[in-house]
Amino acid sequence: METYKNVYSNGDVIVTYEPSRCIHAEACAKGLSSVFKTSVIPWIDLDGASTKKIISQVKKCPSGALACSTVRTKEFVKDFVI
Ligand code: SF4
């Protein structure tokens, strides 16, 4: 998994995180702790669960700090994260 500041991808999905919107409710860490960590950096590890589970958990973020989109090509990932 390649990791860039607040942008994460496993090749199938791109997850973004906006710290200023996070209300630290920890819904993500409690709901899918294998992906969303509270004490490890990088704190999002997209290798920790299936893409389907990751998308489902991101949609439960109460503040909108987490967002995601699916990836169509590796080139899109490269263009997106630079
Ligand atoms: S679920 Fe959203 S608001 Fe809650 S801690 Fe995670 S990123 Fe922040």
Boltz pocket constraint, residues with backbone or C-beta under 6 A from the ligand:
constraints:
  - pocket:
      binder: B
      contacts: [[A, 21], [A, 22], [A, 23], [A, 24], [A, 25], [A, 26], [A, 27], [A, 28], [A, 29], [A, 60], [A, 61], [A, 62], [A, 63], [A, 64], [A, 65], [A, 66]]
      max_distance: 6.0
